[in-house]
Amino acid sequence: MTTNSSNKGIIYLPLEDVESEHCALIVEKGLEQVKGTENHKVELNNRRAVITINNNEVIAELQNLTIK
């Protein structure tokens, strides 16, 4: 994760077995439920989610996520 002085960070979350737009939408909807996220995007070609958070407390919640 990278952070800056404004207490924001970017998390690159690897995604296994996410190969379709349908799967990406499921991940997107799940990420919408995580409090403290400012922005999120699923990159199918890189098999990852890019999540911008606006506080450090979100890290613990994201670390507990299991994406199958």
Secondary structure by P-SEA (a helix, b strand, c coil): ccccccccccccccccccccaaaaaaaaaaaaaccccccccccccccbbbbbbccccaaaaaaacccc
